[in-house]
Amino acid sequence: MDGDKGPMAASASTMSSAALGETLATETREERFGAFVVSHRDRARRLAWRLVGGDEDAAEDVCQDAFAKAYRALDGFRGDSSIETWFYRILVRQAHNHRRWRAVRERWGAVWEGETPDPSPVGPGDPGLRRRIAEALSQLTRRQREAFVLVHLEGFTVSECAALLGKPTGTVKSHLHRALKSLRSELSDLRGSLGGRRP
């Protein structure tokens, strides 16, 4: 899981930092960033969708905000990390901010309207199972949820996840261990229905 080659480095369809650097002299900033957006749009949207709890509209907002923020900060990118790590760090922060403000809006909306909104995401599959998994994920701390989504759902290595979150590898491993322990406990009754696979 924590190997040298991960999805950020291995994917031929993404633009690496080296490739971005080679084009600096020949392309405008808009063209370079446009190429980066095209090559990362789908993955960024999928990651945002998972981090905000399966809300398509919220994921699109988070994704657009992250790309806009990255574009505005592009002149300040010093190359201390890869462009992918730099961008996905921005995306993870945007998703966190969105979740935080959404919780505040829902809480105040419920107070004013006298009702509690249904937080369950809409999507394909078994609604009950989706709701159980979403509830189990929501019980995790922010860092545990981010680490779990990045490594187990998005396929980043532990090292890549650590770089994205700006945390030591050992800390990320600890978050993953606690997240898995919590999820196994919360979803333990599903083991039989999942054919013996661990949730």
C-alpha positions in Angstrom: 0.0 0.0 0.0 2.8 2.4 0.8 5.0 1.8 -2.3 7.1 4.0 -4.4 4.6 4.2 -7.3 1.1 5.4 -6.5 -1.7 6.7 -8.6 -0.4 10.3 -8.5 2.9 9.3 -10.0 1.9 6.3 -12.1 -1.1 7.5 -14.1 -0.1 8.3 -17.7 -3.2 10.4 -18.1 -2.1 13.0 -15.5 0.3 15.8 -16.0 3.4 15.4 -13.8 5.3 18.2 -12.2 8.2 17.6 -14.6 5.9 17.8 -17.6 4.4 21.0 -16.2 7.8 22.4 -15.7 8.9 21.6 -19.2 6.1 23.6 -20.7 6.7 26.7 -18.7 8.7 28.4 -21.5 6.3 27.5 -24.3 2.8 27.8 -22.9 0.9 30.5 -21.1 -0.1 30.1 -17.5 -3.7 29.6 -18.6 -2.8 26.8 -21.1 -0.7 25.0 -18.6 -3.3 25.2 -15.9 -6.0 24.2 -18.4 -4.1 21.0 -19.3 -3.8 20.2 -15.6 -7.5 20.7 -15.0 -8.4 18.5 -17.9 -6.2 15.7 -16.8 -7.3 15.9 -13.1 -11.0 16.9 -13.3 -12.6 13.5 -13.0 -10.4 12.3 -10.1 -10.8 15.7 -8.3 -14.6 15.5 -8.6 -14.6 11.9 -7.3 -12.4 12.7 -4.4 -14.5 15.7 -3.5 -17.7 13.7 -3.8 -16.3 11.1 -1.3 -15.0 13.7 1.1 -18.3 15.7 1.3 -20.5 12.6 1.8 -21.8 11.8 -1.7 -23.4 15.1 -2.5 -22.9 15.8 -6.3 -23.6 19.5 -6.1 -21.4 20.0 -3.2 -18.6 18.0 -4.8 -18.8 20.1 -8.0 -18.7 23.3 -5.9 -15.7 22.1 -3.9 -13.9 21.0 -7.1 -14.5 24.3 -8.8 -13.4 26.2 -5.7 -10.2 24.2 -5.4 -9.3 24.7 -9.1 -10.0 28.4 -8.8 -8.0 28.7 -5.6 -5.1 26.8 -7.2 -5.2 28.9 -10.3 -5.1 32.1 -8.3 -2.1 30.7 -6.3 -0.3 29.3 -9.3 2.3 32.1 -9.3 3.2 31.2 -5.7 3.7 27.5 -6.4 7.4 27.0 -5.7 7.7 23.3 -6.6 8.5 22.1 -3.1 6.1 19.3 -3.8 4.5 17.9 -6.9 1.8 20.0 -8.5 -0.6 17.1 -7.8 0.2 17.0 -4.1 -0.1 20.8 -3.9 -3.5 20.8 -5.7 -5.0 17.9 -3.8 -4.0 19.5 -0.5 -6.1 22.5 -1.6 -9.0 20.2 -2.5 -8.9 18.4 0.8 -9.0 21.7 2.7 -11.9 23.0 0.5 -13.9 19.8 1.2 -13.2 20.2 5.0 -14.4 23.8 4.9 -17.5 22.8 3.0 -18.4 20.1 5.5 -17.9 22.5 8.4 -20.0 25.3 6.9 -22.7 22.8 5.8 -23.0 21.5 9.3 -23.4 25.1 10.6 -26.0 25.9 7.9 -28.0 22.7 8.6 -27.9 23.3 12.3 -29.2 26.9 11.9 -31.7 25.9 9.2 -33.1 23.3 11.5 -33.5 25.9 14.3 -35.3 28.4 12.0 -37.5 25.8 10.2 -38.1 23.6 13.2 -36.9 20.4 11.5 -33.7 18.4 11.1 -32.6 17.9 7.5 -31.9 14.4 6.2 -28.1 14.1 5.7 -28.2 10.8 3.8 -26.7 11.1 0.3 -28.7 10.1 -2.8 -27.1 7.7 -5.2 -27.3 4.2 -6.7 -27.4 1.0 -4.7 -29.0 -0.1 -1.5 -30.2 3.1 0.3 -30.1 1.4 3.7 -26.5 0.2 3.2 -25.4 3.6 1.9 -26.9 5.3 4.9 -25.2 2.9 7.3 -21.8 3.4 5.6 -22.3 7.2 5.5 -23.2 7.2 9.2 -20.2 5.1 10.1 -17.9 7.4 8.1 -19.4 10.4 9.7 -18.5 9.0 13.2 -14.8 9.2 12.2 -12.7 12.2 13.1 -11.9 14.6 10.2 -8.4 13.2 9.8 -9.5 9.6 10.0 -12.1 10.1 7.4 -9.7 12.0 5.0 -7.0 9.3 5.4 -9.5 6.5 4.9 -11.0 8.0 1.8 -7.6 9.0 0.3 -6.0 5.6 0.8 -8.8 3.0 0.7 -11.2 4.6 -1.7 -9.0 6.8 -3.9 -5.9 4.5 -3.9 -3.3 7.0 -2.8 -0.3 5.4 -1.0 0.2 6.2 2.6 3.1 8.4 1.7 1.1 10.4 -0.8 -1.7 10.7 1.7 0.7 12.0 4.3 2.0 14.6 1.8 -1.5 15.7 0.9 -2.5 16.1 4.5 0.8 17.6 5.6 1.2 14.9 8.3 4.0 12.4 9.1 3.5 8.9 7.6 3.2 7.4 11.1 0.4 9.8 11.9 -1.5 8.8 8.8 -1.0 5.1 9.6 -2.4 5.8 13.0 -5.5 7.6 11.6 -6.0 4.7 9.2 -5.7 2.1 12.0 -8.3 3.9 14.1 -10.6 4.5 11.2 -10.6 0.8 10.2 -11.1 -0.2 13.8 -14.1 2.1 14.2 -15.6 1.1 10.8 -15.2 -2.6 11.6 -17.0 -2.1 14.9 -19.8 0.0 13.5 -20.4 -2.3 10.5 -19.6 -5.6 12.1 -23.1 -7.0 11.6 -22.6 -6.6 7.8 -19.8 -9.2 7.6 -22.2 -12.1 6.8 -24.1 -10.1 4.2 -20.8 -9.0 2.5 -19.7 -12.6 1.9 -17.1 -12.6 4.7 -15.3 -9.5 3.3 -14.3 -7.0 5.8 -16.3 -3.7 5.6 
